[in-house]
């Protein structure tokens, strides 16, 4: 039975992702974010139990990527579509209630098609996940930004708009071109040949794990001080630390 436990967690990831798709498509972006976080939680533990029980196999590997395409590919694509849809219209959450199916209402403007560029996230995530399965270099670290990390970045943006009182970030995230830049940068980072450290610990000593401990401490400090704003900043911090680590090694 134990060989099926990791696959059960993977399927729970997929189930959470499907609920998140429904929430995102019906403009419930906060609930979509919560179910994405839940799916990523299950995604972490499917690998944990697969290694613990020594039952890693090709089926689990393929199933994991299929689940991630939904949770960390389809959902952030729809969320970005929604954010861009609001931004191009120049109105925001409490002033505009718009579901995905209502995009035709925007045809009175020349830019009504622009929000569909948010779906590039889904394409880039699918490409990365397929490439990850055949790339033997990514067993102990990552090359390119993992799809769950960028998914967390995107779905956290509505949380900032709902729960943060930081006017600067509100203005940024209501600008279509900022959202487009995030989309393009994220698509590139997921598939770039940039080594990023993994949070897997072979031992718990500080030596050899400097970047991991700095990242965990920095993340904790940001979460305590910045709340929802800390989520995307944590992802940026992770990339920055990885780049610095690579420079030091060279």
C-alpha positions in Angstrom: 0.0 0.0 0.0 2.8 2.4 0.8 3.8 2.7 -2.8 0.5 4.4 -3.5 0.7 7.0 -0.8 2.9 9.5 -2.8 0.4 9.1 -5.8 -2.5 9.9 -3.4 -0.8 13.2 -2.4 -0.2 13.9 -6.1 -3.9 13.4 -6.9 -4.8 15.7 -4.0 -2.5 18.3 -5.6 -4.5 17.8 -8.8 -7.8 18.0 -7.0 -6.8 21.2 -5.3 -5.7 22.6 -8.6 -9.0 21.8 -10.3 -10.9 23.6 -7.5 -8.5 26.5 -7.9 -9.2 26.6 -11.6 -13.0 26.9 -10.9 -12.3 29.6 -8.3 -10.1 31.6 -10.6 -12.5 31.3 -13.6 -15.4 32.6 -11.4 -13.4 35.6 -10.1 -12.7 34.1 -6.6 -9.0 34.9 -6.8 -8.4 34.7 -3.0 -9.9 31.2 -2.8 -7.9 30.3 -6.0 -4.7 31.3 -4.2 -5.6 29.3 -1.1 -6.2 26.1 -3.1 -3.0 26.6 -5.1 -1.1 26.9 -1.8 -2.8 23.7 -0.6 -1.9 21.9 -3.9 1.7 23.0 -3.5 1.6 21.6 0.1 0.5 18.2 -1.3 3.1 18.5 -4.1 5.9 18.8 -1.5 4.8 15.8 0.5 4.3 13.4 -2.5 8.0 13.7 -3.2 8.8 13.5 0.5 7.0 10.2 0.9 8.3 8.8 -2.4 11.8 9.3 -1.1 11.0 8.1 2.4 9.4 4.9 1.2 11.9 4.5 -1.6 9.1 4.1 -4.2 10.1 6.8 -6.7 9.1 5.6 -10.2 8.2 6.8 -13.7 4.4 6.7 -13.0 4.7 9.1 -10.0 7.1 11.4 -12.0 4.7 11.7 -14.9 1.6 12.1 -12.6 3.3 14.8 -10.6 4.0 16.9 -13.7 0.4 16.4 -15.0 -0.9 17.7 -11.6 1.6 20.6 -11.6 0.4 21.7 -15.1 -3.0 22.4 -13.6 -2.1 23.7 -10.2 1.1 25.7 -11.2 0.3 26.3 -14.9 -3.4 26.7 -15.7 -4.4 28.5 -12.5 -1.7 31.2 -12.5 -2.5 31.7 -16.3 -6.1 32.4 -15.5 -5.3 34.6 -12.5 -3.0 36.7 -14.6 -5.7 36.9 -17.3 -8.1 38.2 -14.7 -5.6 40.8 -13.4 -4.8 42.0 -16.9 -8.5 42.2 -17.7 -9.1 44.5 -14.8 -6.0 46.6 -15.5 -6.9 47.2 -19.2 -10.3 48.4 -18.2 -8.9 50.7 -15.6 -11.3 49.5 -12.9 -10.7 47.2 -9.9 -12.2 44.6 -7.7 -14.9 46.5 -5.9 -15.8 48.5 -9.0 -15.9 45.6 -11.5 -17.1 42.1 -11.3 -16.0 40.2 -14.4 -15.7 36.5 -15.0 -13.6 34.9 -17.7 -16.6 34.3 -19.9 -17.4 38.1 -20.0 -14.3 39.2 -21.8 -16.4 40.0 -24.9 -17.8 43.0 -23.0 -14.4 44.6 -23.5 -14.6 44.6 -27.3 -15.4 48.3 -27.3 -11.7 48.9 -26.6 -8.8 48.2 -29.0 -6.9 46.2 -26.3 -9.6 43.7 -25.4 -7.4 40.8 -26.6 -4.4 41.8 -24.5 -5.3 39.9 -21.3 -4.9 36.6 -23.2 -1.2 37.2 -23.0 -1.4 36.1 -19.4 -2.0 32.5 -20.6 1.6 32.4 -21.8 2.3 31.4 -18.2 0.5 28.2 -18.8 2.4 27.4 -22.0 5.8 28.2 -20.3 4.9 26.1 -17.3 3.9 23.1 -19.4 7.1 23.4 -21.4 9.2 23.5 -18.3 7.5 20.5 -16.7 8.0 18.4 -19.8 11.6 19.4 -20.0 12.1 18.8 -16.3 11.1 15.1 -16.8 13.9 14.5 -19.3 16.5 16.7 -17.7 18.8 14.5 -15.6 20.7 17.5 -14.2 17.9 18.6 -11.8 18.0 15.8 -9.2 19.6 17.9 -6.4 19.0 21.5 -7.6 16.9 23.3 -10.2 17.7 24.9 -13.6 15.2 27.6 -14.1 12.5 28.8 -11.7 10.3 25.9 -10.5 6.7 26.2 -11.6 5.2 26.1 -8.1 7.4 29.0 -7.1 6.2 31.2 -9.9 2.7 30.0 -9.4 2.9 31.3 -5.8 4.2 34.6 -7.1 1.3 35.1 -9.4 -1.6 34.0 -7.2 -0.2 36.1 -4.3 -0.8 39.3 -6.3 -4.6 39.4 -5.7 -3.9 38.8 -2.0 -1.8 42.0 -2.0 -4.6 43.9 -3.6 -7.1 42.6 -1.1 -5.2 42.6 2.1 -2.3 45.0 1.8 -2.5 48.7 2.4 0.7 49.4 0.5 -0.4 51.9 -2.1 2.8 51.6 -4.1 2.1 47.9 -4.8 -1.5 48.6 -5.6 -0.5 51.1 -8.3 2.0 48.7 -9.7 -0.4 45.8 -10.0 -3.1 47.9 -11.6 -0.7 48.7 -14.5 -1.1 46.3 -17.4 2.5 46.8 -18.6 3.8 45.8 -15.1 1.7 42.6 -15.3 2.9 41.9 -18.8 6.5 42.4 -17.7 5.9 39.9 -14.8 4.4 37.4 -17.3 7.3 37.6 -19.7 10.0 37.6 -17.0 8.3 34.6 -15.3 8.0 32.6 -18.6 11.7 33.3 -19.2 12.8 32.4 -15.7 11.0 29.1 -15.7 12.9 27.9 -18.8 16.2 29.8 -18.4 19.5 27.9 -18.0 20.0 29.5 -14.5 20.9 27.1 -11.7 18.8 27.6 -8.5 19.5 25.9 -5.2 17.1 23.3 -3.8 15.8 23.4 -0.2 16.6 19.7 0.2 19.1 19.2 3.1 21.6 16.4 3.0 22.7 17.5 6.5 21.7 20.3 8.8 25.1 22.0 9.3 25.5 25.6 8.3 28.5 24.9 6.1 27.4 24.0 2.7 23.8 25.2 3.5 24.5 28.9 3.8 22.1 30.0 1.1 19.3 27.8 2.4 19.5 29.1 5.9 19.8 32.7 4.8 16.8 32.2 2.6 14.7 30.6 5.3 15.6 33.3 7.9 15.0 36.1 5.3 11.6 34.5 4.4 10.5 34.4 8.0 11.5 38.0 8.6 9.6 39.2 5.5 6.5 37.2 6.3 6.4 38.7 9.8 6.9 42.2 8.6 5.4 42.4 5.2 2.6 39.8 5.3 1.1 39.2 1.8 3.7 41.4 0.1 6.4 39.0 1.4 5.2 36.1 -0.9 6.4 37.5 -4.3 9.4 39.2 -2.6 10.4 35.8 -1.2 10.5 34.3 -4.7 12.7 37.2 -5.9 14.9 36.8 -2.9 15.3 33.1 -3.8 16.4 33.9 -7.4 18.8 36.6 -6.2 20.4 34.3 -3.6 20.8 31.6 -6.2 22.5 34.0 -8.6 24.9 35.3 -5.9 25.7 31.7 -4.9 26.5 30.8 -8.6 28.8 33.9 -8.8 30.6 32.9 -5.7 31.1 29.3 -6.9 32.6 30.6 -10.2 
